[in-house]
Every structure is written in structure tokens, then in C-alpha cells.
Amino acid sequence: MDLYMMNCELLATCSALGFLEGDVYHKEPDCLESVKDLIRYLRHEDDTRDIRQQLGAGQILQNDLLPIITQHTQDKPLFDACIRLMVNLTQPALLCFGKVPDDPAFRHHFLQVTSYLQAYKEAFADEKIFTVLSETLYNLLQLDWEQRAEEDNLLIERILLLVRNVLHVPADPYEEKNVDDDASIHDKLLWAVHMSGLDDLLKFLACAQSEQQWSFHILEIISLMFRDQTPELLVSAGQTRSAQEKQKDMQELELLRQKELAEKRSRTLLRGTRHSRFRGSYVIQGLKSVGEKDVIFHQGLHNYKNYSHDAGKAVRRVPKRKQMAQDSESRRRSALNVRLFLREFCIDFLENCYNRLMYLVKEGLIRERAQQHDETYYLWALTFFMAFNRGQNFRPDVVSETMSIRTFHFIEKNITNYYEMILTDRNDATSWSRRMHLALKAYQELLLTVNEMDRSKDENIRHSSNVIKSNIFYLMEFREIFLTLLRKFDERMQPRSFLRDLVESTHLFLRMLERFCKGRNSLVVQKKRVKRRKHSKKSHQTEATAEDLEQTWQIVSEELRSSAFQLSESLTEGAVPFDAASETPVNEQRTEALVRIQDCIMSRSGPEALSLLRAARAVWPEGDTFGSVEVEPEEELELLKQILFTKLPRSVPLDSALEEEDGVELEEEEELESVAVSETEFNFIDFIKRFASPQVVRPYIILLRSYSQNSSHTNHCIARMLHRLAVDLKMEALLYQLSIFSLFNKILGDPAASTYQELVTFAKYVLNRFFVFAAKNNKAFVELLFWKNVGAVREMTEGYNKEGEGTKKKGKWTPEEEEQLQRLYEEYRDSGVPDVVETLLPLLSSSRTRREVVSHMVSMGLVDSVKDLKKEKKGTRIVLWTEEQEQELQILFEEFRDSDDVLGNILKRITAKRSRARIVDKILSMGLVSDRRDLYKKRQRSAPGKSTGMTEEEFFDMTGESQEKDMDV
């Protein structure tokens, strides 16, 4: 369908609107219904936006809708419908298509809709139109909140959206080729807004307490009004330049003049005064051609510097995904009258509206009452108006709302989020990069404002800046944000302007931090360290110290004594010492009951522990494990104390147990991260050392390549950082790289090198240090081919390590060592030693750890599994008693039978170490005692809270329980 030939139904609808005769518009009787029909058609347009394009081609907005709202304002239903239709027609093309289409056909439709929007914007640059809109808006705002109907609020919102849509239309670069100080279409639109008084209504909406619901619309409109402006140009608008500014401009002009003269002189020296018809041929000595001979140059000498082997070759196409990001910034100077009115607008806005509007917008963003990406308008407003305030009679009170740690945190959080989205949303990485740049500029402006507060003559303002700086420098997130951004810089995603602002912000932050540290003897900062601990799938409970146990026991015992050992009915009835649903039989759940009692005591729930103890006594009365039936309260207290200080075995999780049964070794480990926050004394030099990395140096070199286009301040920031690394840290070897030296050579050979005196001085310093270093290290020129980290720099300057020196890698097993290991294992395998590996370790010729020996024995096939070589505790494999051991046991029993701790003394002195339970069984079988109670330790009343130091086996022996536990490593 030809878009310039309107659909017949659409044409009939547009014809029913009315007609323009001279300057007077005559509406048809069906005008209102026709406007509603057009709204209905737009609702059902296809993906190519055909209805919108046909209406744009027919210039319905310019020839019908605008005359209707200017000449028939009294017809309220028609006026409302026309405003509603124009809001739809002027909505941005990005909203219509969702994004810039990749398909060529849809891209054509997108550009066509954009061209119609630009025509609409030109038509709106009329004072009459904005006068009607401002008068209508003024009359609506005159109504009290109670008198306003829902239609009135809708009309207010639609007028604001219409102004937003018109201001949002981009300029046409092919049609608008205005020079600075010339009025563009956007300037004409702003002037119409100003002459109609709409700008005053916007300021009223921004500061009125009853109109806070329009805060996001107002902020968006203001940001679009100042889209092409810079704070510096607005501050200087209409003011006479100071002598300092004139002197600065004179210096810049003189530098440019010197640069031009130097280039002319260099060109003059390359050619003679007499013109030659013949260019001649020259041999370039030292530069080889394709063969072994020198290159023959067939052009004039003045073209020699431009010679390259790549001349004439086909240029290699760079894939789109690897191309450098392009800057989208375009700044121009508007007409003087527009800049003057915008300057007055900024002054009034800062004085009366800024703090309140920014507070409302920030609350809306935090409470998620805003639309997606609305935070970008907040970031822009913060950057623009705080920069304007710095240049226009700096007053911290008018921007106090955004001068807080909360604002720093908000921006830092957004920068982090934008970076993550760049990595995840690759298709829209360019948009996320722009938002990240906006957040970075807001962060930079906050730092500049704090730095400006430091220079204030007011003591209170300087104190406030010190408080803010102490918080910024204390928190690790704020200190390391620039270091992180430099390391993560990607020139394919982030443009050169982002890198420039990042380098300048880093320079400012380091200068502020250095000055802050110099004024103090010490600076304590927060330090966060991510602990990554390997945690096996077995659950291990952390053991409490003896002091903790004693403190816990004092609290529990005092609680029980204060209650006279009386328990409530709920505790008595609710205490169940076993798990009826468990597959483990009830008789075998005694250890689990002891663990539950111990956990209750550890959590300092004394009554609950006592109720569990009494319930467990009723379930398992045999053996007096939980005390006898006629036990006294004090004896119960002593029993609870023994349970607390006993090392009880904890149950292994089911999945781990199943893995063990299947013979699967629990070597798979999961990393658990925990952030450890601590405080440490800050050292500025140590902080600068973190910038000594090729990931940080590369972005600086990328920006330095455009040194001739950079401002003098940007080049100073680059030189200062490189100076910190090369001179302050004495790591000039970090810059020994061929691409850097090639750049230095370009700077030194620049005809206008005197313009970049700081860069020239630094380049000469680094090159001189390199040639001194190359005289000592014959590998220096090879090292130029590689980027170097701190370790490589240290090796270059202090000497290279020998092969294998300083490494922590495990040494390989030689054939002789393997043969020795096999021979020793076969020799001691059947010797009956408790632990073969421990026996072999001191006999090996080379020093090896137990883990290395065991793993190598498994790899050699000497054993089937690591479990075959597990370390076992002494005494666990000794089963039979020899005659000498029985005699020794009888002698020890006779010697210590009258002591307070018979069994303890025997265990200490017996030669063949065995478990307590086995020694008790042997003494009973030998008839030395008739009852195991005779072997109990004779108790003495110990001091409250003192640990008895009993083990689990001691506890079961005391209660008549004889169990034998298998112990694994």
C-alpha cells in the first residue's frame, strides 16, 4: 500500500474534521466523532504503524488538530479528544516499535515515523499553541483538589505528556545544520514555552505539595528542555568574562598557533625550496622489503613518514561485535536569549524546587512507584543542577537533598546493576552502557561538590564535607568502585567519553583521599573479605570451648535451682525423648536422646533439658543411663552437667551415610562464601599498589592515544596516574610495553610536542629508565612484547627464578622412589603394625606427606581404595590379651585399688593401650572386682561450673553401659 495515498475510510474520517480557510478553521458537525474514530484507528494499527504514517503524510496534526485546539478551546469535549489524539500521534518512535528495528523494511518505517515526528515538532514551535496549553493547565491547577474531577486530572497528565513527547523528538542532522548561537527548532520550541509562561507552571508543579503526583513527569520534561545544554555554558551566559578566563583562552589559542607553526616548519624542512618535476627514488636503509634488500621508496620525501607496508592492502573488516563503541554526545551553543532564560530557570529551580522534587523522585524510585529506567532522569538532574550550582555562586543548602551517603549508595548500587546488565543483556548493551555513564557522571559530580565544600570559608560546611568524606573513604564499596570500573572497562561496550570521565573521576578521588590521609596520623577503614571455605558434605558441629561450657552451665544450674527443680505441665507432657517415626528402634535411640538433652543445655533451656532427662529415664530405666528412679534433684543436676561436658557422637546425614555405604569417598566439596567485615588501618601507598595492574594501565593508554584531542586536564590525569605507578611505586617496568613506547615515540615526534610538556617529560623519564635497565638485562627488548603484572615486573628487576624454584607443585615420583615404596609396603604389609603408612613415611628417601603416599599407592595399584589405609586410633585393633598383659593389668590394679581413680591410673600406665570398656570387661572377667561400680571414680564436690573432662565412653561406663565404638579418621 502506498503510504502517500491514504486509505479511503481514513481519508473520509479526516475530511469530516473540518477545513482551514485562511487563518480560520471551520469544523464540521461530526468533528468530535471523527477525532474519536482516528483514536480508534490508531488503536488497531499494524506493526508497520500504517495509520500513524498515513496521518503524518496527510499532515493532519499541522492542518487540523493544532488549529482546532487554538481556535475552539471552549469546546471542552473536542479539546480533550484532540489532546488525547495528539499525545498518541507524538509518542516516540521507540515506544511504537519497542526498539530500533534490525530488519531493513521495519527500519524504513521507523525512520519514516521519526521524520513525521520532526515535522510535528516544527509545527509546535508556535507561541499560540503553548499559550493555549499553559492557560488550560493554569485553569485546571486553580481548582482545589476536592473540586477536580477525574477528567481534569487526566487532562493535566495528557498536557504534560504532550509537552514531553514534543520535546523528546530528536533533531534532524540533515535538515538542521545550525552553527553555534543560532536558533534551532528545539530552541524555538523552548522560547515558545518560555513566552507562554509554561515554564513557571512547571516550577509550580515541582514545588507544590498538593501536586507531587506529577513529579516524574516534571523531571522528565525539565531534562528534555536542557538536553543540548551544558552547565558551564549556562553559567557564563550573559556575563562578562573574567580576566582569568580571557587569559586561559589566550593561552589555548597561543598553543594552537604554536602547533600550527611547528607543523609548517616540519613540512618546510622535508622539501627543498626548488620544485622538482621528478620525485626521485630513495633507499630506506634498515627497512627490509619482501626480499633481503632494503625498501625502495618512489615518492617524495615529504610522504616518507606516512609510509607503511600496509599501504595498498585491503583493509581488514572489523566485526561489528569487536568495533569500538561510538560517542553519542553532541553539544552546541543555543541562541543567547534561550540560554539566558534557561539560566534564570535553573536559578529559580535550585532555590525553590530542587530539594523537594528530588526527594519525591527518590522516594518513588525506592518504593518502585516509577516506570522502568526513570532513575536515569534522577541521575541527570543530580549531575546537571549540582554542576550548575558549583559554577553559580556555590550554595550547598540548595542541593542538600542529594548531598548524603544515601545518594552515594544509590548511585553505586545502580552502577553495579548496570554493569551486570551489560554482561547479561548483550543485545541492549549500548543502552545499559549509556545509563552506566550517566551514573558515573552523577558520582563524579557528588565528589566535585564535596571537593568544593572543602574550599568553603564556612567552618560548618567544611565540617560537613569531612563527615561525608570519612564515610566515603571508610566504606570499601565507595573506595574501590573506580578500581573495579577500570579493570572491567571494555572499549567495545563503553565509549571514549565514558573512559575520559572515569579517568578524571579516579584522579579526583585519589587526590581527595591523599589529602584526607595527610591530615591524619591514621585512618581506620572497613575491610571486607570473602571467605571461601571448603566444606565437606558431612555436617560437623563446631565444638564449644571449655569457658563457654562453664558459663552455660552456671546459667542453667542457677535457673534450675531457682525453680526448685519444678517443671510446668506443658513441659512434662510435651517431652518426648525418642522419635517414633524413625526407622531406628527405640532402644537404640538413647544416644540421640543424650544429644537432644545436650543441645537443650547448650541453648540454655534448663527446664526443657530436665524434662527430657526425666522422660528418657522413664523410657530407658535399665542401666541407670539417665539416673535411677529414686534419684535426688542434686544428682540430676550432676547428671546434666556430665551430659553437657561429654563429647557425644552426632548423627551423620542420610545422604552422606548412603555415599559411605556405596564406597564413594567424600572428596567432593562445596564452596561456602561468607563476607568477613573487619576494620584495618588504611595505607594510601598500599591502595595505589592495587592500580599496578595491566588491566588498569590499558584503559589509560587507550585514552592517551587521543592525546591531541584530549583536554589538558584529561592528559594531566593520565600522566598523574602513570607517574604514581612509575615514580611513587617505582614500577616503571609496568610500562615497558611496545605499544606504549610507540605512543611515546609519537608524542616525542609531534611537531607541537611543547604543547604536551607534561607528557613529554614523563615519556623521556620512562624511556631513559628502560635503556638503563636494558643495559643490565639482555631480555629487556623481548619483554617489550608482553603486558606485565607485578610478579613479572619483580622478576625482571630482581632476577628471574630458576625453573621450578619458588613453586609449590607436588614433586613427581621417580621410578626409584616408586620401587622403594612398593618394596617397603610389601615388607610391612603383613607385619601386624597398626598403621602401615605411618611406618613407611620415615623410611622413604624423599620427604612426602601422608596424603601424597596414600594417593600414589592407590594409583600404583598397591591398594584398592584410600579406605584400606585409613589411620586408626591406637588400641582399636588389639583384641587378644597376652599373659604378660594380664599380669601387668593385675599389678596395676593392686597398686591403685585404693586410689580415687583406679581406672584412670591404669589407663595412663598400661603399655598396650585399649579402650576403657575393654579394660573394665577384662578386670571383671579376671575376678579382680565383682561389680563395675567398684571402678568408678570416687567423686568429690567440685567447684560449680568446673568441667569433669569425661568422654562419652566414661559416661556409659558410669551408668553401666558397656559399648564399643568404631573410630574412623
PyMOL commands that set and color helices and strands:
alter all, ss='L'
color gray80, all
select helices_A, chain A and resi 8-15+31-43+50-57+60-71+76-89+93-97+104-124+127-142+150-168+185-196+198-207+209-225+231-235+243-270+301-306+320-322+336-352+354-366+375-391+396-402+405-424+426-454+459-474+476-479+481-487+496-518+546-562+569-574+586-588+590-602+606-619+622-624+633-645+654-661+684-689+694-704+712-728+732-735+738-748+753-776+780-783+790-798+815-828+836-843+850-860+866-869+883-896+902-909+916-925+932-935+952-958
alter helices_A, ss='H'
color red, helices_A
select strands_A, chain A and resi 18-21+24-27+282-288+294-297+524-536+669-681
alter strands_A, ss='S'
color yellow, strands_A
deselect
rebuild
show_as cartoon
